[in-house]
Amino acid sequence: MTTTVRLTVLTGPHKNHKYCFCGPAQCLIGRGADCYARFSGTPQDMSISRRHCQLEINPPFVRVQDLGSLNGTYINGKKVGPVDSKTVPDSPDSTRVENVLSNGDLLSIDGTTLRVDFVDCPAAGHGADGPPVWQPGETSKKDCPIAC
């Protein structure tokens, strides 16, 4: 089994969209066309910055960095502080938790809230009853159909 990070949109106009990651990835979140998790198209989305925040993912490690958004990024209602590369080590063993997401945490950006779940899924090429969940070399899925 492989640990998969699943982000599920709980509130806002993009409710029920899911994003899954089974390997190292950077996930840019915002309104911009270059964002992997893009929240645009509705009036409510206008309060989200074009490049709002970025997730550094290496399952089960997830760290969020606010990218200077006007309205902030929040974990469980607490505003995320800036990541200082001099004080936050680049490893999952970081003792600083302000920017590190845990299983079940809520990540909020201006009326859009995502829940972070760490789930076990079959590894690439090993689907239980049907096609493989992950294709070899695949590390992320938008509108993720994974039920595990």
Contact map, one row per residue, 1 for C-alpha under 8 A:
1110000000000000000000000000000000000000000000000000000000000000000000000000000000000000000000000000000000000000000000011110000000000000000000000000
1111000000000000000001000000000000000000000000000000000000000000000000000000000000000000000000000000000000000000000000011110000000000000000000000000
1111100000000000000001000000000000000000000000000000000000110000000000000000000000000000000000000000000000000000000001111000000000000000000000000000
0111110000000000000111100000000000000000000000000000000000110000000000000000000000000000000000000000000000000000000001111000000000000000000000000000
0011111000000000000111000000000000000000000000000000000000110000000000000000000000000000000000000000000000000000000111100000000000000000000000000000
0001111100000000011110000000000000000000000000000000000000000000000000000000000000000000000000000000000000000000001111100000000000000000000000000000
0000111110000000011100000000000000000000000000000000000000000000000000000000000000000000000000000000000000000000011110000000000000000000000000000000
0000011111000011111000000000000000000000000000000000000000000000000000000000000000000000000000000000000000000000011100000000000000000000000000000000
0000001111110111110000000000000000000000000000000000000000000000000000000000000000000000000000000000000000000001111000000000000000000000000000000000
0000000111110011000000000000000000000000000000000000000000000000000000000000000000000000000000000000000000000001111000000000000000000000000000000000
0000000011111110000000000000000000000000000000000000000000000000000000000000000000000000000000000000000000000011110000000000000000000000000000000000
0000000011111110000000000000000000000000000100000000000000000000000000000000000000000000000000000000000000000011100000000000000000000000000000000000
0000000000111110000000000000000000000000010100000000000000000000000000000000000000000000000000000000000000000001000000000000000000000000000000000000
0000000010111111100000000000000000000010000000000000000000000000000000000000000000000000000000000000000000000001000000000000000000000000000000000000
0000000111111111100000000000000000000000000000000000000000000000000000000000000000000000000000000000000000000000000000000000000000000000000000000000
0000000111000111110000000000000000000000000000000000000000000000000000000000000000000000000000000000000000000000000000000000000000000000000000000000
0000000110000111111000000000000000000000000000000000000000000000000000000000000000000000000000000000000000000000000000000000000000000000000001110000
0000011110000001111100000000000000000000000000000000000000000000000000000000000000000000000000000000000000000000000000000000000000000000000001111000
0000011100000000111110000000000000001000000000000000000000000000000000000000000000000000000000000000000000000000000000000000000000000000000111110000
0001111000000000011111000000000000000000000000000000000000000000000000000000000000000000000000000000000000000000000000000000000000000000000111010100
0001110000000000001111111000000000000000000000000000000010100000000000000000000000000000000000000000000000000000000000000000000000000000001110000000
0111100000000000000111110000000000000000000000000000000001100000000000000000000000000000000000000000000000000000000000000000000000000000011100000000
0001000000000000000011111000000000000000000000000000000011100000000000000000000000000000000000000000000000000000000000000000000000000000001100000000
0000000000000000000011111100000000000000000000000000000111100000000000000000000000000000000000000000000000000000000000000000000000000000001000000000
0000000000000000000010111110000000000000000000000000000111000000000000000000000000000000000000000000000000000000000000000000000000000000001100000000
0000000000000000000000011111000000000000000000000000011110000000000000000000000000000000000000000000000000000000000000000000000000000000000000000000
0000000000000000000000001111100000111000000000000000011110000000000000000000000000000000000000000000000000000000000000000000000000000000000000000000
0000000000000000000000000111110001111000000000000011111000000000000000000000000000000000000000000000000000000000000000000000000000000000000000000000
0000000000000000000000000011111000111110000000000011111000000000000000000000000000000000000000000000000000000000000000000000000000000000000000000000
0000000000000000000000000001111100101111000000011111100000000000000000000000000000000000000000000000000000000000000000000000000000000000000000000000
0000000000000000000000000000111110100111000011011111000000000000000000000000000000000000000000000000000000000000000000000000000000000000000000000000
0000000000000000000000000000011111100101000000001110000000000000000000000000000000000000000000000000000000000000000000000000000000000000000000000000
0000000000000000000000000000001111100100000000000000000000000000000000000000000000000000000000000000000000000000000000000000000000000000000000000000
0000000000000000000000000001000111110000000000000000000000000000000000000000000000000000000000000000000000000000000000000000000000000000000000000000
0000000000000000000000000011111111111100000000000010000000000000000000000000000000000000000000000000000000000000000000000000000000000000000000000000
0000000000000000000000000011100001111100000000000000000000000000000000000000000000000000000000000000000000000000000000000000000000000000000000000000
0000000000000000001000000011110000111110000000000000000000000000000000000000000000000000000000000000000000000000000000000000000000000000000001000000
0000000000000000000000000000111110111111000000000000000000000000000000000000000000000000000000000000000000000000000000000000000000000000000000000000
0000000000000100000000000000111000001111100010010000000000000000000000000000000000000000000000000000000000000000000000000000000000000000000000000000
0000000000000000000000000000011100000111110011000000000000000000000000000000000000000000000000000000000000000000000000000000000000000000000000000000
0000000000000000000000000000000000000011111010000000000000000000000000000000000000000000000000000000000000000000000000000000000000000000000000000000
0000000000001000000000000000000000000001111111000000000000000000000000000000000000000000000000000000000000000000000000000000000000000000000000000000
0000000000000000000000000000000000000000111111000000000000000000000000000000000000000000000000000000000000000000000000000000000000000000000000000000
0000000000011000000000000000000000000000011111100000000000000000000000000000000000000000000000000000000000000010000000000000000000000000000000000000
0000000000000000000000000000001000000011111111110000000000000000000000000000000000000000000000000000000000000000000000000000000000000000000000000000
0000000000000000000000000000001000000001011111111000000000000000000000000000000000000000000000000000000000000000000000000000000000000000000000000000
0000000000000000000000000000000000000000000111111000000000000000000000100000000000000000000000000000000000000100000000000000000000000000000000000000
0000000000000000000000000000011000000010000011111101000000000000000010100000000000000000000000000000000000001100000000000000000000000000000000000000
0000000000000000000000000000011100000000000001111111000000000000000011000000000000000000000000000000000000000000000000000000000000000000000000000000
0000000000000000000000000000011100000000000000011111000000000000000000000000000000000000000000000000000000000000000000000000000000000000000000000000
0000000000000000000000000001111100100000000000001111110000000000001010000000000000000000000000000000000000000000000000000000000000000000000000000000
0000000000000000000000000001111000000000000000011111110000000000011110011000000000000000000000000000000000001000000000000000000000000000000000000000
0000000000000000000000000001110000000000000000000011111000000001111110001000000000000000000000000000000000000000000000000000000000000000000000000000
0000000000000000000000000111100000000000000000000011111100000001111000000000000000000000000000000000000000000000000000000000000000000000000000000000
0000000000000000000000000111100000000000000000000000111110000111100000000000000000000000000000000000000000000000000000000000000000000000000000000000
0000000000000000000000011110000000000000000000000000011111000111000000000000000000000000000000000000000000000000000000000000000000000000000000000000
0000000000000000000010111110000000000000000000000000001111111110000000000000000000000000000000000000000000000000000000000000000000000000000000000000
0000000000000000000001111000000000000000000000000000000111111100000000000000000000000000000000000000000000000000000000000000000000000000000000000000
0011100000000000000011110000000000000000000000000000000011111100000000000000000000000000000000000000000000000000000001000000000000000000000000000000
0011100000000000000000000000000000000000000000000000000011111100000000000000000000000000000000000000000000000000000001000000000000000000000000000000
0000000000000000000000000000000000000000000000000000000011111110000000000000000000000000000100000001110000000000000000000000000000000000000000000000
0000000000000000000000000000000000000000000000000000001111111111000000000000000000000000000000000001110000000000000000000000000000000000000000000000
0000000000000000000000000000000000000000000000000000001110001111100000000000000000000000000000000011100000000000000000000000000000000000000000000000
0000000000000000000000000000000000000000000000000000111100000111110000000000000100000000000000000011100000000000000000000000000000000000000000000000
0000000000000000000000000000000000000000000000000000111000000011111000000000000111100000000000000010000000000000000000000000000000000000000000000000
0000000000000000000000000000000000000000000000000001110000000001111110011000000111000000000000000000000000000000000000000000000000000000000000000000
0000000000000000000000000000000000000000000000000011110000000000111110000000000000000000000000000000000000000000000000000000000000000000000000000000
0000000000000000000000000000000000000000000000000001100000000000011111010000000000000000000000000000000000000000000000000000000000000000000000000000
0000000000000000000000000000000000000000000000011011100000000000011111111000000000000000000000000000000000000000000000000000000000000000000000000000
0000000000000000000000000000000000000000000000001000000000000000000111110000000000000000000000000000000000000000000000000000000000000000000000000000
0000000000000000000000000000000000000000000000110000000000000000000011111000000000000000000000000000000000001100000000000000000000000000000000000000
0000000000000000000000000000000000000000000000000001000000000000010111111100001100000000000000000000000000001100000000000000000000000000000000000000
0000000000000000000000000000000000000000000000000001100000000000010010111110001100000000000000000000000000111100000000000000000000000000000000000000
0000000000000000000000000000000000000000000000000000000000000000000000011111111100000000000000000000000001111000000000000000000000000000000000000000
0000000000000000000000000000000000000000000000000000000000000000000000001111111100000000000000000010100011110000000000000000000000000000000000000000
0000000000000000000000000000000000000000000000000000000000000000000000000111110000000000000000000000000011110000000000000000000000000000000000000000
0000000000000000000000000000000000000000000000000000000000000000000000000111111000000000000000000000000001010000000000000000000000000000000000000000
0000000000000000000000000000000000000000000000000000000000000000000000000111111100000000000000000000000000000000000000000000000000000000000000000000
0000000000000000000000000000000000000000000000000000000000000000000000011110111110000000000000000000000000000000000000000000000000000000000000000000
0000000000000000000000000000000000000000000000000000000000000001110000011110011111000000000000000110000000000000000000000000000000000000000000000000
0000000000000000000000000000000000000000000000000000000000000000110000000000001111100000000000000110000000000000000000000000000000000000000000000000
0000000000000000000000000000000000000000000000000000000000000000110000000000000111110000000000000000000000000000000000000000000000000000000000000000
0000000000000000000000000000000000000000000000000000000000000000100000000000000011111001000000000010000000000000000000000000000000000000000000000000
0000000000000000000000000000000000000000000000000000000000000000000000000000000001111111000000000000000000000000000000000000000000000000000000000000
0000000000000000000000000000000000000000000000000000000000000000000000000000000000111111100000000000000000000000000000000000000000000000000000000000
0000000000000000000000000000000000000000000000000000000000000000000000000000000000011111100000000000000000000000000000000000000000000000000000000000
0000000000000000000000000000000000000000000000000000000000000000000000000000000000011111100000000000000000000000000000000000000000000000000000000000
0000000000000000000000000000000000000000000000000000000000000000000000000000000000111111110001010000000000000000000000000000000000000000000000000000
0000000000000000000000000000000000000000000000000000000000000000000000000000000000001111111011000000000000000000000000000000000000000000000000000000
0000000000000000000000000000000000000000000000000000000000000000000000000000000000000001111101000000000000000000000000000000000000000000000000000000
0000000000000000000000000000000000000000000000000000000000000000000000000000000000000000111111000000000000000000000000000000000000000000000000000000
0000000000000000000000000000000000000000000000000000000000001000000000000000000000000000011111000000000000000000000000000000000000000000000000000000
0000000000000000000000000000000000000000000000000000000000000000000000000000000000000000101111100000000000000000000000000000000000000000000000000000
0000000000000000000000000000000000000000000000000000000000000000000000000000000000000001111111111000000000000000000000000000000000000000000000000000
0000000000000000000000000000000000000000000000000000000000000000000000000000000000000000000011111000000000000000000000000000000000000000000000000000
0000000000000000000000000000000000000000000000000000000000000000000000000000000000000001000001111111000000000000000000000000000000000000000000000000
0000000000000000000000000000000000000000000000000000000000000000000000000000000000000000000001111111100000000000000000000000000000000000000000000000
0000000000000000000000000000000000000000000000000000000000000000000000000000000110000000000000011111000000000000000000000000000000000000000000000000
0000000000000000000000000000000000000000000000000000000000000011100000000010000110100000000000011111100000000000000000000000000000000000000000000000
0000000000000000000000000000000000000000000000000000000000001111000000000000000000000000000000011111110000000000000000000000000000000000000000000000
0000000000000000000000000000000000000000000000000000000000001111000000000010000000000000000000001011111010000000000100000000000000000000000000000000
0000000000000000000000000000000000000000000000000000000000001100000000000000000000000000000000000001111110000000000110000000000000000000000000000000
0000000000000000000000000000000000000000000000000000000000000000000000000000000000000000000000000000111110000000000111000000000000000000000000000000
0000000000000000000000000000000000000000000000000000000000000000000000000000000000000000000000000000011111000000001111000000000000000000000000000000
0000000000000000000000000000000000000000000000000000000000000000000000000011000000000000000000000000111111100000001110000000000000000000000000000000
0000000000000000000000000000000000000000000000000000000000000000000000000111100000000000000000000000000111110000111100000000000000000000000000000000
0000000000000000000000000000000000000000000000000000000000000000000000001111000000000000000000000000000011111000111100000000000000000000000000000000
0000000000000000000000000000000000000000000000000000000000000000000000001111100000000000000000000000000001111111110000000000000000000000000000000000
0000000000000000000000000000000000000000000000010001000000000000000000111100000000000000000000000000000000111111100000000000000000000000000000000000
0000000000000000000000000000000000000000000000110000000000000000000000111000000000000000000000000000000000011111100000000000000000000000000000000000
0000000000110000000000000000000000000000000100000000000000000000000000000000000000000000000000000000000000011111100000000000000000000000000000000000
0000000011111100000000000000000000000000000000000000000000000000000000000000000000000000000000000000000000011111110000000000000000000000000000000000
0000000011110000000000000000000000000000000000000000000000000000000000000000000000000000000000000000000001111111111000000000000000000000000000000000
0000001111100000000000000000000000000000000000000000000000000000000000000000000000000000000000000000000001110001111100000000000000000000000000000000
0000011111000000000000000000000000000000000000000000000000000000000000000000000000000000000000000000000111100000111110000000000000000000000000000000
0000111100000000000000000000000000000000000000000000000000000000000000000000000000000000000000000000111111100000011111000000000000000000000000000000
0000111000000000000000000000000000000000000000000000000000000000000000000000000000000000000000000000011110000000001111100000000000000000000000000000
0011110000000000000000000000000000000000000000000000000000110000000000000000000000000000000000000000001100000000000111110000000000000000000000000000
0011110000000000000000000000000000000000000000000000000000000000000000000000000000000000000000000000000000000000000011111000000000000000000000000001
1111000000000000000000000000000000000000000000000000000000000000000000000000000000000000000000000000000000000000000001111100000000000000000000000001
1111000000000000000000000000000000000000000000000000000000000000000000000000000000000000000000000000000000000000000000111110000000001000000000000001
1100000000000000000000000000000000000000000000000000000000000000000000000000000000000000000000000000000000000000000000011111111100011100000000000000
1100000000000000000000000000000000000000000000000000000000000000000000000000000000000000000000000000000000000000000000001111111000001100000000000000
0000000000000000000000000000000000000000000000000000000000000000000000000000000000000000000000000000000000000000000000000111111000011111110000000000
0000000000000000000000000000000000000000000000000000000000000000000000000000000000000000000000000000000000000000000000000111111000111111000000000000
0000000000000000000000000000000000000000000000000000000000000000000000000000000000000000000000000000000000000000000000000111111100011100000000000000
0000000000000000000000000000000000000000000000000000000000000000000000000000000000000000000000000000000000000000000000000111111111111100000000000000
0000000000000000000000000000000000000000000000000000000000000000000000000000000000000000000000000000000000000000000000000100011111110000000000000000
0000000000000000000000000000000000000000000000000000000000000000000000000000000000000000000000000000000000000000000000000000001111100000000000000000
0000000000000000000000000000000000000000000000000000000000000000000000000000000000000000000000000000000000000000000000000000001111110000000000000000
0000000000000000000000000000000000000000000000000000000000000000000000000000000000000000000000000000000000000000000000000000101111111000000000000000
0000000000000000000000000000000000000000000000000000000000000000000000000000000000000000000000000000000000000000000000000101111101111110000000000000
0000000000000000000000000000000000000000000000000000000000000000000000000000000000000000000000000000000000000000000000001111111000111110000000000100
0000000000000000000000000000000000000000000000000000000000000000000000000000000000000000000000000000000000000000000000000111111000011111011000000000
0000000000000000000000000000000000000000000000000000000000000000000000000000000000000000000000000000000000000000000000000001100000011111110000000000
0000000000000000000000000000000000000000000000000000000000000000000000000000000000000000000000000000000000000000000000000001100000000111110000000000
0000000000000000000000000000000000000000000000000000000000000000000000000000000000000000000000000000000000000000000000000001000000000011111000000000
0000000000000000000001000000000000000000000000000000000000000000000000000000000000000000000000000000000000000000000000000001000000000111111100000000
0000000000000000000011111000000000000000000000000000000000000000000000000000000000000000000000000000000000000000000000000000000000000100111110000000
0000000000000000001111101000000000000000000000000000000000000000000000000000000000000000000000000000000000000000000000000000000000000000011111000000
0000000000000000001110000000000000000000000000000000000000000000000000000000000000000000000000000000000000000000000000000000000000000000001111110000
0000000000000000111100000000000000001000000000000000000000000000000000000000000000000000000000000000000000000000000000000000000000000000000111110000
0000000000000000111000000000000000000000000000000000000000000000000000000000000000000000000000000000000000000000000000000000000000000000000011111000
0000000000000000111100000000000000000000000000000000000000000000000000000000000000000000000000000000000000000000000000000000000000000000000011111100
0000000000000000010000000000000000000000000000000000000000000000000000000000000000000000000000000000000000000000000000000000000000000000000000111110
0000000000000000000100000000000000000000000000000000000000000000000000000000000000000000000000000000000000000000000000000000000000001000000000011111
0000000000000000000000000000000000000000000000000000000000000000000000000000000000000000000000000000000000000000000000000000000000000000000000001111
0000000000000000000000000000000000000000000000000000000000000000000000000000000000000000000000000000000000000000000000111000000000000000000000000111
